[in-house]
Amino acid sequence: MNSLQESIWNSYSGYASHLYQEIFQNGFRSYFWWLIIISLFFLTLEWVKPWRKNQPKFRKDFWLDFFYMFFNFFLFWLLIYHAASDVVVMFFNDVVLSWTGIDLQTTNPLVSSPMWVILLVGFVVRDFVQWWTHRLLHRIPFLWNFHKVHHSVQEMGFAAHLRYHWMETVVYRSMEYIPLALLGLNLHDFFIIHIFTIAVGHYNHSNISIGPKWTGLILSMAIALACILGIADISFLSASPVWLHISFVIGMAFFGYFILSRIMPYLFNSPEMHIWHHSRALPDDHQYGVNFGLSLAIWDYTFDTAYIPYSGRDIKLGFEGVEQFPSSFISQASYGISSRTKDH
């Protein structure tokens, strides 16, 4: 058995034990529990302080999206992508090594950088690639057929983030892998970035509106906590006295609430911005969509696709003909591939 065959065999063998380990042994390294915690957090916010107060707590298709949550972010990840990624990583690294003599595992632009630099660069590069990929999903008819599943949401909530065709995982991961591999990101780095983007994606789709001051405060507090605990190699405060820690937290809170908040609407995506991406009626000069950002809003402002004409709290969502779009998971999962697919 050659090395590639062995990698395939090792990746797909022992799934039951891996599943058990993922749920019961990995703790905070588990996608499963992070997904549960983040989802419960935003579900609670939606129930306590909803933006659209007349929307039911269990909105239309909530349980369909709940199933998508586990299929796309858990079952599909473990069954297909997690295993396939081991094979792809090995194959891609071997090809680069044989063609250029460069070992991506030991030689890359970020090899000697602190963790926070690796995560920041990886996050920005990945989000930029995803922004362009998202535009392609709207622009190319073949890909739009898959992306329609996500836009079939007619009542917005955090779990709508997770309703998308399984082919989107293939498209996104294929587009983003090469630049991330060239930067030298490993699966641990990707895990941290992925958890953060899950939280941001849940927020963008949630039925809440907390405003830029609070989001600026939350982001600044997260940075302060990382500095104090020495997370991601940010350790300049780890051995400092308590009074300095307290002063730093107060200063960061002031900075986030009063200063950072001014640029948050232009820096990060939000429910107020993303709701317009799901609008049924699109502006005449942007018939292929607006507000394509997944986490960051800067790309839309940079490339002139940002669009927030007024509060979109109660606008109609979906696309023309969405009422006739398949409503079951099986029919949606086969949409765009089955010969019975119709143009809705």
Secondary structure, DSSP 8 states (H G I E B T S, - for coil): --HHHHHHHHHHS-HHHHHHHHHHT-GGG-HHHHHHHHHHHHHHHHHHS-SSTTS-SS-TTHHHHHHHHHIIIIIHIIIIIHHHHHHHHHHHHHHHHHHH---TTT-STTTTS-HHHHHHHHHHHHHHHHHHHHHHHHHSHHHHHHHHHHHT-SS--GGGGG---HHHHHHHHHHHHHHHHHHT--HHHHHHHHHHHHHHHHHHHSS---HHHHHHHHHHHHHHHHHHHTGGG--TTTTS-HHHHHHHHHHHHHIIIIIGGGTHHHHB--HHHHHHHTBSS--TT-TT-S---SSBSHHHHHTT-----S--TT--BS-TTGGGS--SHHHHHTTTTSTT----
